[in-house]
Amino acid sequence: DPAVLARRALEWAVRLTGTDSGFFASGTTVLAMQGMTRDEAEVIRSQVGPGAANRTVPLGGRPPRTAIVVGLPGTEASLVLVGGPFTPVFGSDEQAWIQQYASLAATGLERVRLVEQVTARTRELESANRELEAFSYTISHDLRAPLRAINGFTSILLEEYAATMPEDARGYLQRVKDNGAHMGNLVDDLLAFSRLGRQTVRTQTVKARDAVDRALAQLAPETQGRHIELVIGELPDCNVDPLLLEQVFMNLLSNAVKYSGKRENARIEVGTEPGHAGEGPVFFVRDNGAGFDMQYADKLFGVFQRLHRSQDYEGTGVGLAIVHRIVERHGGRIWAEAKVDQGATFYFTLKGAQEWQVPTAA
């Protein structure tokens, strides 16, 4: 609080110089007074004039008084100390002391200003983020009904009237249906992403291997008929939200399956590596698929960001954004390494309140 800092700085300055009273001003605002009223401080402030330059200003009166103005370097603030005829002589030594103290007070005032600025900016960003999430959720939710109608009526037309339609008309309708289905997936993913901002994280002890197995079970239709070498290393128990951890593995493994789809002998590996102290182990999901150019890595975790053409690999561009948000909500971080046509590895940690225990052999 600037007022608290100003009051403490003034108290010490008055004590250091042996003056009778004084005030702390920032620009045209008096933040603190000692030994005088606010009105008296305002009168003296008008007598000494604007600015924070160091100077001594006679104030007159009986007995005569003098104002010692000490500017705080790098700011518009100043300490104004008022002494009478019995105030100790304010020599060069005293001037050096008070100037050193003013420098310390200036540093403290600047830190307070920066903290207030960051706090205000954080509030603005949090408010904007909440509004954006609410907007995304509302728009996505309201789009579902008309999309269902479009997809439903298109399916009816194709099923009941396809035989009487020209071939190009059937093609157009099929494109409408396919694009409607794609937009439905976009809406579902956007809704899922928006919910994550409001969803409560309910942590419990979870076997990470179980989360991987459940994710792989859901991906069985996509892996059926393919030759995929699946390697799952030893995974630790962790204190996380089980549904969210499963979602992380589901999205990362789904990407690995998808982007290794053109490999005759695909390989997907899940495991952990030692992490930094206090961070816990680093999980990874690795594949030998299409990979990507690392110069675009900063776009990976943005909503609707895609590094491959939709004609080559289907998807909505929201899956990794969901993973990123889940990992962040668990106090962790996520990053990736890749080479074009040589595969990709996604790493993530989950820390904060989480407790990690590597299973021991029986």
Residue pairs with C-beta under 8 A, 6 or more apart in sequence:
1 112
2 26
2 31
2 109
2 112
2 113
2 116
3 31
3 32
5 105
5 108
5 109
5 112
6 24
6 26
6 31
6 32
6 77
6 109
7 24
7 31
7 32
7 34
9 24
9 32
9 79
9 101
9 105
9 108
10 22
10 23
10 24
10 32
10 33
10 34
10 79
11 34
12 101
13 19
13 22
13 70
13 79
13 81
13 98
13 101
13 102
13 105
14 20
14 21
14 22
14 34
14 35
14 81
16 94
16 97
16 98
16 101
17 68
17 81
17 83
17 87
17 88
17 90
17 94
17 98
18 83
18 87
18 88
19 68
19 81
19 82
19 83
19 87
20 35
20 65
20 82
20 83
20 84
20 87
21 33
21 34
21 35
21 36
21 81
21 82
22 33
22 34
22 35
22 36
22 79
22 80
22 81
22 82
23 30
23 32
23 33
23 34
23 36
23 41
23 44
23 45
23 79
23 80
24 30
24 31
24 32
24 33
24 77
24 78
24 79
24 80
25 31
25 41
25 45
25 77
25 78
25 80
26 75
26 76
26 77
26 109
27 76
27 77
28 45
28 50
30 38
30 41
30 42
30 45
31 77
33 40
33 41
35 82
36 44
36 82
41 80
44 59
44 67
44 80
44 82
45 80
47 57
47 59
47 67
48 55
48 57
48 67
48 69
48 80
49 57
51 71
51 78
52 69
52 71
52 72
52 75
52 76
52 77
52 78
53 69
53 71
54 69
54 70
54 71
54 95
54 99
55 69
56 66
56 67
56 68
56 69
56 90
57 66
57 67
57 69
58 64
58 65
58 66
58 67
59 65
59 66
59 67
59 82
63 84
63 85
64 84
64 85
65 82
65 83
65 84
66 82
66 83
66 84
66 87
67 80
67 81
67 82
68 80
68 81
68 82
68 83
68 90
68 98
69 78
69 79
69 80
70 78
70 79
70 80
70 81
70 98
70 99
70 102
71 77
71 78
71 102
72 78
72 79
72 102
72 103
72 105
72 106
72 109
73 102
73 103
73 106
74 106
74 110
75 106
75 109
75 110
77 105
77 106
77 109
79 98
79 102
79 105
81 98
83 90
88 94
129 197
130 197
133 194
133 197
133 198
134 194
136 190
136 193
136 194
137 191
137 194
137 195
140 187
140 190
140 191
140 194
141 191
143 183
143 187
144 184
144 187
147 180
147 183
147 184
147 187
148 184
150 176
150 180
151 177
151 180
151 181
151 184
154 173
154 176
154 177
154 180
155 177
157 165
157 173
158 170
158 173
158 174
158 177
162 170
165 173
182 314
182 316
185 316
186 304
186 316
186 318
189 316
189 318
189 319
189 322
190 303
190 318
192 318
192 322
193 303
193 318
193 321
193 322
193 325
196 322
196 325
196 326
196 329
197 325
201 241
201 244
201 329
201 330
202 241
203 239
203 240
203 241
203 353
203 354
204 239
204 240
204 241
204 242
205 237
205 238
205 239
205 355
206 237
206 238
206 239
206 240
206 242
206 245
207 235
207 237
207 359
208 235
208 236
208 237
208 238
208 245
208 283
209 232
209 235
211 242
211 245
211 246
211 248
211 249
212 232
212 235
212 249
212 253
212 270
214 246
215 246
215 249
215 250
215 253
215 254
216 223
216 230
216 253
218 250
219 250
219 253
219 254
219 257
222 254
222 257
222 258
223 257
226 261
226 266
227 264
227 265
227 266
228 257
228 260
228 266
228 267
228 268
229 265
229 266
229 267
229 268
230 268
230 269
231 267
231 268
231 269
231 270
231 271
232 269
232 270
232 271
233 269
233 270
233 271
233 272
234 271
234 272
234 358
234 359
235 270
235 271
235 272
235 283
236 272
236 280
236 281
236 356
236 357
236 358
236 359
237 356
237 357
237 358
237 359
238 245
238 280
238 350
238 354
238 355
238 356
238 357
239 353
239 354
239 355
239 356
240 330
240 350
240 354
241 330
244 326
244 329
244 330
245 326
245 350
247 322
247 323
247 326
248 323
248 326
248 327
248 348
249 270
249 285
251 319
251 320
251 322
251 323
252 285
252 323
252 346
253 268
253 270
253 285
254 319
255 285
255 287
255 319
255 320
255 346
256 268
256 285
256 286
256 287
256 289
256 344
257 266
257 268
257 287
258 289
258 313
258 314
258 315
259 287
259 289
259 290
259 291
259 308
259 313
259 344
260 266
260 267
260 268
260 287
260 288
260 289
260 290
260 343
261 289
261 313
262 289
262 290
263 288
263 289
266 287
266 288
266 289
267 287
267 288
268 285
268 286
268 287
269 284
269 285
269 286
269 287
270 283
270 284
270 285
270 286
271 283
271 284
271 286
272 281
272 282
272 283
272 284
273 281
273 282
273 284
273 347
274 281
274 282
275 281
275 282
275 349
278 351
279 349
279 351
280 349
280 350
280 351
280 354
280 356
281 349
281 356
281 358
282 347
282 348
282 349
283 347
283 348
283 349
283 350
284 345
284 346
284 347
284 348
285 345
285 346
286 343
286 344
286 345
286 346
287 343
287 344
287 345
288 342
288 343
289 343
289 344
290 308
290 312
290 313
290 340
290 341
290 343
290 344
291 338
291 339
291 340
291 341
291 342
291 343
291 344
292 300
292 307
292 308
292 338
292 340
292 344
293 307
293 338
293 340
294 337
294 338
294 339
296 307
297 335
297 336
297 338
299 305
299 307
300 307
300 320
300 336
301 320
301 321
301 323
301 324
301 334
302 321
303 317
303 318
303 321
304 316
304 317
304 318
305 317
305 320
305 321
306 315
306 317
323 334
323 346
323 348
324 334
327 333
327 334
327 348
327 349
327 350
330 350
330 351
330 352
330 354
331 350
331 351
331 352
331 353
331 354
332 348
332 349
332 350
332 351
332 352
333 348
333 349
334 346
334 347
334 348
334 349
335 346
335 347
335 348
336 344
336 345
336 346
336 347
337 344
337 345
337 347
338 344
338 345
